Amino acid sequence: MSNRSATTGRSAAATEDIDHSVELGHGNSPAAWTTVAIMLFGAAIACIAFMMGPPATVLFIIGVVIMLIGLGVGYGLRAAGYGVGGHKLKSDGH
């Protein structure tokens, strides 16, 4: 075992100050919620099919395809302005 301290060898990036004043958004948007809902549904189908065994291979693939569709829907909604900071979500004062 080494006698070196656990704090030695830190990278320069780990010791830099982080600006916590910037709002991250955390994906709280219709695009994010819709994407997560669709992908959770696909994951549930895939998990159930996985537990059923080899006869449910087609059902597993359907679940994976639903998850990929959810990802595409999320990108589409973000492009349409429903993502974090999107133009469809900004209030114009009316």
MOMOHU-V699221 format. One record per residue. RES is the residue in one small letter. SS is DSSP state (H for helix, E for strand, - for the rest). PHI is phi in degrees with one decimal (NA if undefined). Layout:
res->RES ss->SS phi->PHI
res->RES ss->SS phi->PHI
//
This chain:
res->m ss->- phi->NA
res->s ss->- phi->-93.3
res->n ss->- phi->-93.3
res->r ss->- phi->-71.8
res->s ss->- phi->-73.4
res->a ss->- phi->-70.6
res->t ss->- phi->-86.4
res->t ss->- phi->-77.0
res->g ss->- phi->84.8
res->r ss->- phi->-68.3
res->s ss->- phi->-78.0
res->a ss->H phi->-64.5
res->a ss->H phi->-66.5
res->a ss->H phi->-73.0
res->t ss->H phi->-99.2
res->e ss->- phi->-70.8
res->d ss->- phi->-73.7
res->i ss->- phi->-106.3
res->d ss->- phi->-82.2
res->h ss->- phi->-92.6
res->s ss->- phi->-81.6
res->v ss->- phi->-83.8
res->e ss->- phi->-76.0
res->l ss->- phi->-85.3
res->g ss->- phi->92.4
res->h ss->- phi->54.6
res->g ss->- phi->71.1
res->n ss->- phi->-81.6
res->s ss->- phi->-149.0
res->p ss->H phi->-58.1
res->a ss->H phi->-63.0
res->a ss->H phi->-67.5
res->w ss->H phi->-64.0
res->t ss->H phi->-65.1
res->t ss->H phi->-59.7
res->v ss->H phi->-64.2
res->a ss->H phi->-62.8
res->i ss->H phi->-64.8
res->m ss->H phi->-68.6
res->l ss->H phi->-65.2
res->f ss->H phi->-62.1
res->g ss->H phi->-63.6
res->a ss->H phi->-66.2
res->a ss->H phi->-63.7
res->i ss->H phi->-62.9
res->a ss->H phi->-64.0
res->c ss->H phi->-66.2
res->i ss->H phi->-62.8
res->a ss->H phi->-64.2
res->f ss->H phi->-63.2
res->m ss->H phi->-71.6
res->m ss->H phi->-76.8
res->g ss->- phi->97.8
res->p ss->H phi->-55.5
res->p ss->H phi->-64.5
res->a ss->H phi->-102.5
res->t ss->H phi->-60.1
res->v ss->H phi->-63.2
res->l ss->H phi->-64.7
res->f ss->H phi->-62.6
res->i ss->H phi->-64.1
res->i ss->H phi->-61.0
res->g ss->H phi->-61.8
res->v ss->H phi->-65.8
res->v ss->H phi->-63.7
res->i ss->H phi->-61.8
res->m ss->H phi->-63.8
res->l ss->H phi->-66.8
res->i ss->H phi->-63.2
res->g ss->H phi->-59.8
res->l ss->H phi->-63.8
res->g ss->H phi->-64.9
res->v ss->H phi->-62.6
res->g ss->H phi->-61.9
res->y ss->H phi->-63.4
res->g ss->H phi->-65.2
res->l ss->H phi->-66.1
res->r ss->H phi->-64.1
res->a ss->H phi->-65.5
res->a ss->H phi->-80.6
res->g ss->H phi->102.0
res->y ss->H phi->-100.4
res->g ss->- phi->-86.3
res->v ss->- phi->-60.3
res->g ss->- phi->76.4
res->g ss->- phi->-69.0
res->h ss->- phi->-68.5
res->k ss->- phi->-77.6
res->l ss->- phi->-101.1
res->k ss->- phi->-80.4
res->s ss->- phi->-80.0
res->d ss->- phi->-103.2
res->g ss->- phi->90.2
res->h ss->- phi->-98.4
//
